[in-house]
Each structure stands twice: as C-alpha cells, then as structure tokens.
Amino acid sequence: MLTCKQLIESLADYLDGQLPLSRVAAFKLHLLCCDHCRSYLHNYEATIVASQEALRKEEEDTGPIEVPEDLIQAILKARQEP
C-alpha cells in the first residue's frame, strides 16, 4: 500500500492518467483507507478548477474598463481643489 507521501508525490500523474494500472489500484486503495488523502485530493482538484476559472475570466476580460464620465470629472475636480 502507498504511503501518504507517495500518494501526494504521484497525485499529478494520477489526475493526468499517467500512472500504471498497478499504481492506480494502490492509489485508490490508499484513498479508501485514508480520510486525510481523500480530503487532500478533493482540495487539490478544487484548486485546479478555481485556477482554471480565474484564468478563463481573465482571458474574457480583454477589453478596456469603462469608467463613467461623471467619475472622471469628479476626480479631476478633486485634484484641482486645494
């Protein structure tokens, strides 16, 4: 059976489908027995999803930010006042 450290070290390969079948079996067996590693895997996967969503939103926001004209004028006026 894999240790927690071995599971963590092979986590990316597992998620990428790069582990040999015997290693996948050992990986899944460890997850069945270890609450901590199941939680770690869940958080790892959630982090990947959140990162992908953040990057996708950043790519969608490629246009310039529209600043309301009244805000621009208020800032300019405030800068002119002593």
N, C-alpha and C positions, 0 to 999 in steps of 0.2 A: 504494500500500500504506500502511496505517496505521502510524504510529509507536507505540512502546510507550506513550508518554504519551497519545496519542489513544485507544488501546485501553483504558487504565486509566480515562480520563475517561468512556468510554461503557459501562463494564462493567455498571453497574446497569441501564441501559436495555436492554442485550443480554439480561441474565438475566430481565428483565421482559417481554421480547418486544416492546419499543418501538422497536427500530431499523428503519429502512427496509431492504428486501431488499438493496439495493446495499451498504449499510453492513455488514450481516450477512455478506455474501460477503467483504468486505475484512477484517472481524474474523476470520473463520475462516481466511482465507489467512494472516493475520499469525500466528495460533496455530499453524498448520502449520510455520511457519518459525522461531518464537521459543520456545525452551525456557523462558526466564525468564517470559514471559507465560503460558504453559501452567501453570507452577508457581504463578504468582500467582493465576490463575483457580481452580485447584484449592484453594488455601488460602483464597481468598475464599469459595468455595462451602462449604468445611468450616466456616468461621467462622459462616456463616449457619445451617447445620444445628445446630451446637453451641449457638448463641444461642437458636434456637427450642426445642431440647430443654430448655435451662436454664429458659426461661420456662414451658414446659409443666409441668415438675416443680414449679416454684414455685407455679403455679396449682393443682396437685394437692394440695399441702401447705397446705391452708387451715385444717385443724383444729388445736386446741391440742396442744402437745407434752406427752406423758405423762411425768411424772417419777416414778420409783419412790419409794414411801413411805420405804423404808429410806435412800435417798439424802437425802431431805428431812430425816429425823430426824438423820442423821449431820452434816449441815451445821448444823442448829440446835444440836446438842450441841457441835460445834466452836466455834461462835460464843459459847457460854456459858462455855467454859473460858478461864482467864486466860492 
